[in-house]
Amino acid sequence: METLGSSSTKQICTKCGAEYDAKHISINGRDQDLSGRLCYKCRELKDRERVAAIEAARSHQIDDTRSMWRSLCGIPDKYRTASFDSFDSQRPGNVGKVKTICQEYADGFPINYLQYKKQNGAYPSKILLSTDVWGIGKCVSGDSSIVCADGRLKTIQEINKWKAYDAISLSRNTLEPNKVDSFYSDGVKYCKRVTTRRGRYITATNEHPLLTPDGWKAIGNLSVGDSIAVVSNLPIFGNLKQDSYKITLMAYLIGEGGLTQSYPIFTTTDDFARTEVFMAVELMGCRLKLLRDSKPFGNIRKAPSYGIYAKNGQTSKGNHIKNWLIDLGLWGKSARNKVIPEEVFEYTEDSLRLFLSRLFECDGCLEAHYRKGKSEPTKRNPGGKKRQNQYSVSYSSASKNMIYQVSHLLLRFGITGYIRCQRVYKGVEYYEWSTHGKKNVYNFLSKIRFDGRLSEKANRLMKELVSYKEEQAPIIFDAIKSIEPQLAQPVFDLTIESTGNFVANDIIVHNTHLAASICHRVLDRWNGERTVCPVLFISEPDIYRRIQATFNYTQEEKHTRESEEQIMWGLLYTPLLILDDVGKEQRTDTRFVQRKMFEIINGRYNNQRPIVLTTNKSAKELELYLGNNTDQASFNRLVEMCVSTKEGFHKMTGESYRLINQ
């Protein structure tokens, strides 16, 4: 028979060294210290630390489970950081109201759905109908130029490869660098090319939104004559300081150099340019040799040509300038293939100003047409109107890429212009950048100064023109000249959550997604309850691709890869299904699409599980897409799953968004 007893003695705490009364319990003559050799305060502190460690371990487990669910629930990489906080609700219309509706929907969704369904019945579904900016597939072509925070100009395909750049975006009427939250590739898709009257262009998918005076609109909803936002003032400069003689030599060789022979050739009639080139060549350890003197050719006189040799007289060996041009990527480029080297885009403001000045000294032109008399009489001006003098600045090149590069660099000084195909000479197209009018020409001459052949005319025009010192806006609206379909090509996108847009090809383009924010909010609300993954995010085209992939499995793959039954089980029994891009899939076998959509909608209808459905179609178009005129079972069940009150019916206005919740 067990005998019990208790007593207390004075003990010293092993942690703090304080004396305390230790309680003992005696079982069959064996004493046991219940205090663990710790005083009351140390025991209490140890208990709190143990509870905190358990809570931290549980929190880490919850975070790990959330991360696992995010990778399993199908959220695309580009929407891994989507949130309601980063969604721009300040746009025209009731976008902010719809954001609130979706946020309340996600906050109210029951994590333990089976228990909720037993007590309250099915949770309502939602149908998000939008003609603009909701679906996946809002991507631009891989050759679209992105302005980085350090001034570099990279294609979005390069940025997607390295994933290490910040980009320029529009934030509260200011263009500024912002952190890129995610980069991704979206495969090969058909695109459209939008060209404006100023010559700007962007190639993107039909769903990609562009900024208009009335808000964001998808390319598919734009037409010729509509206006879109383009960059007009982009004060982004790098930190690279280059020697002035290297800058001038580079500009002269790009404009008037021959870079396809065994040694560089420079041709000019301007004494100032020849002097600068001579000094730069000497400083770089080479020498300039006259190849052909100026001689008449018909009614014109050919300019003298100079070869750039090594100091030892050889054309290649020891030619430091040729090696320098190879490093810049200029050597071997013909007039049609010339481009501005990458390092130029990282120049400081002064270095970039010098480069543009010398480039315009080669192929630039200043024009002033002085007009006398009056115009033809009109009803408004019966006596005719006094003719105005016309001023213009232009730059011509056979290289289309270089014209667009020059146009972009001028935007950094707030100088806008037009790009057009100027003329065709012997089958070769020439391109021209130009700006017109007193205000624009004065703006150009006040920021780009000339010292050579254009200096005299520039100084005279500066005295004639009126000074305009008004502050320039970062964007202007340019009318669309053409919208042309393009072949399928690789497309990419990036996400800047803080602003929801970025600059591509000097045009403001958009990125955001509200449906993914619902998915993230539901997962964030999970706090360790015993339940399966509460949400599945998938686009309609992905459903068909995954199902059709099962048709070609070998016997071995059928045992190791997901089957059609497993795919359908997730679509039918996941507590919340976010079905994105419904109606985007263009397939010839429409009966297959309608049959699978009916299986999903009818299955969730019978299992009382909600759907959040997003589409670019209108309500009537969605009804016809889900079934023909005689079979409307899918659409009827879908509408019945939604809340059937007037308070649940909402329309998005201002940007052609519509939310139907009925």
PyMOL commands that set and color helices and strands:
alter all, ss='L'
color gray80, all
select helices_A, chain A and resi 40-72+77-79+95-108+113-120+156-162+219-221+244-256+271-283+320-328+342-346+349-363+400-411+438-447+455-464+515-525+540-552+555-560+564-573+590-607+619-626+633-641+646-648
alter helices_A, ss='H'
color red, helices_A
select strands_A, chain A and resi 4-12+19-27+30-33+126-130+140-141+145-147+153-155+167-170+175-178+182-196+201-204+209-212+215-218+227-231+257-258+265-267+286-292+295-297+300-302+305-310+364-369+390-397+418-425+428-436+475-495+501-504+507-510+535-539+576-582+611-615+657-660
alter strands_A, ss='S'
color yellow, strands_A
deselect
rebuild
show_as cartoon
